[in-house]
Amino acid sequence: MRIPGRRTLLAGLILAFLAPAAFASPLGLDTHAAAAPTADGYDYVLDQVVADVAGTLTFTNLDLRAHDVVSDADGPPDNPWCGRFLNRACPLFASPLVGLGGQATVEGTDQLAPLESYAFYCSIHPWMTGTLTAV
């Protein structure tokens, strides 16, 4: 009997953890986004995330490096997370940087327009990108 490798086991755990997020609906449901090690280094587990504007979007980091979720779209300059982004306009939504095993709420999802899509990235690793679709 073959025991699954670490990559297979990690992928299974990630999918089991994130499966409810794939079925988000506009009922105030909580959804998740995650970063994890990949064959090429590290990236978001899913580069397409569906988030309920009436719910909570939680970012989980399963990687050794710190990551976050930051909107490409600009938001109002009075958002409470704007202080982190001195060299650019305040993003529409953002999470704090999260270390290995950490979780944080992505703030600002209540400002999203339903049925719109928004690009996001990691502020430390800008090649890590994804799309959030609001419902």
C-alpha positions as CSV (number, residue, x, y, z in Angstrom):
1,M,0.0,0.0,0.0
2,R,1.4,3.4,-1.0
3,I,1.1,6.3,1.4
4,P,0.4,9.6,-0.3
5,G,3.3,12.0,-0.6
6,R,3.4,15.2,1.3
7,R,2.3,17.2,-1.8
8,T,-0.7,15.0,-2.3
9,L,-1.6,15.2,1.4
10,L,-1.2,19.0,1.5
11,A,-3.3,19.4,-1.7
12,G,-6.0,17.2,-0.1
13,L,-6.0,19.1,3.1
14,I,-6.2,22.5,1.3
15,L,-9.1,21.3,-0.9
16,A,-11.0,19.9,2.1
17,F,-10.5,23.2,3.9
18,L,-11.5,25.4,1.0
19,A,-14.4,23.3,-0.5
20,P,-17.2,25.3,1.1
21,A,-15.8,28.5,-0.5
22,A,-16.5,27.2,-4.0
23,F,-20.2,27.3,-3.3
24,A,-20.6,30.8,-1.9
25,S,-24.0,32.5,-2.2
26,P,-25.4,35.9,-1.2
27,L,-26.7,34.7,2.1
28,G,-24.1,36.2,4.5
29,L,-21.9,33.2,4.1
30,D,-18.2,33.2,5.1
31,T,-15.7,32.3,2.4
32,H,-11.9,31.6,2.3
33,A,-8.9,32.5,0.2
34,A,-5.5,30.9,0.9
35,A,-1.8,30.9,-0.1
36,A,0.3,27.8,-0.1
37,P,3.5,26.2,-1.4
38,T,3.3,25.1,-5.0
39,A,5.6,23.2,-7.4
40,D,6.9,26.6,-8.6
41,G,7.3,28.2,-5.2
42,Y,4.2,29.6,-3.7
43,D,0.9,31.1,-4.9
44,Y,-2.8,31.5,-4.0
45,V,-4.4,28.1,-3.8
46,L,-7.3,29.4,-5.9
47,D,-6.8,32.4,-8.2
48,Q,-10.6,32.8,-8.6
49,V,-12.4,33.5,-5.3
50,V,-16.2,34.1,-4.9
51,A,-17.1,36.3,-1.9
52,D,-20.4,37.2,-0.5
53,V,-20.6,40.9,0.2
54,A,-22.8,40.2,3.2
55,G,-20.4,37.6,4.6
56,T,-16.7,37.5,5.7
57,L,-13.8,36.7,3.5
58,T,-11.0,35.1,5.5
59,F,-7.4,34.8,4.2
60,T,-5.4,31.8,5.4
61,N,-1.6,31.4,4.8
62,L,-0.4,27.8,4.6
63,D,3.1,28.9,3.4
64,L,6.3,29.6,5.3
65,R,6.5,33.1,3.8
66,A,4.1,35.9,4.9
67,H,1.4,36.9,2.4
68,D,-1.7,39.1,2.2
69,V,-4.6,39.9,-0.2
70,V,-4.7,43.5,-1.6
71,S,-7.1,44.9,-4.2
72,D,-5.8,46.4,-7.4
73,A,-8.8,48.7,-7.3
74,D,-8.5,51.9,-5.4
75,G,-10.8,52.6,-2.4
76,P,-11.7,55.6,-0.3
77,P,-8.6,57.2,1.4
78,D,-10.3,56.9,4.8
79,N,-10.3,53.1,4.9
80,P,-8.7,52.0,8.1
81,W,-6.0,49.9,6.4
82,C,-4.7,52.8,4.2
83,G,-1.7,53.5,6.4
84,R,0.1,50.4,5.1
85,F,0.0,51.7,1.6
86,L,1.9,55.0,1.7
87,N,3.5,54.6,-1.8
88,R,0.1,54.0,-3.6
89,A,-3.5,54.8,-3.3
90,C,-5.6,53.0,-0.7
91,P,-6.9,49.7,-2.0
92,L,-10.6,48.9,-2.0
93,F,-10.0,45.8,0.2
94,A,-7.0,44.3,2.0
95,S,-5.9,41.8,4.6
96,P,-3.0,42.2,6.9
97,L,0.2,40.3,6.3
98,V,-0.2,36.7,7.6
99,G,2.5,34.3,8.6
100,L,2.4,30.5,8.4
101,G,-0.8,29.1,9.7
102,G,-2.3,32.5,10.3
103,Q,-5.7,33.8,9.3
104,A,-7.0,37.3,8.8
105,T,-10.2,38.9,7.7
106,V,-10.1,40.7,4.3
107,E,-11.5,44.1,5.2
108,G,-13.5,46.1,2.7
109,T,-15.5,43.3,1.0
110,D,-18.6,45.1,2.2
111,Q,-17.7,47.9,-0.3
112,L,-17.8,45.5,-3.3
113,A,-20.6,45.7,-5.9
114,P,-22.4,42.3,-6.4
115,L,-21.5,40.6,-9.7
116,E,-18.4,42.6,-10.2
117,S,-14.9,41.1,-10.4
118,Y,-11.8,42.6,-8.7
119,A,-8.1,41.8,-9.3
120,F,-6.0,41.2,-6.2
121,Y,-2.3,40.5,-5.4
122,C,0.1,39.9,-2.5
123,S,1.9,43.1,-1.6
124,I,5.1,41.3,-0.8
125,H,5.0,39.0,-3.9
126,P,3.2,41.0,-6.7
127,W,3.3,38.0,-9.1
128,M,0.8,36.3,-6.9
129,T,-2.5,37.4,-8.4
130,G,-6.1,36.4,-8.4
131,T,-9.6,37.6,-9.0
132,L,-12.4,38.1,-6.5
133,T,-16.0,38.0,-7.7
134,A,-18.6,39.5,-5.4
135,V,-22.0,38.0,-5.1
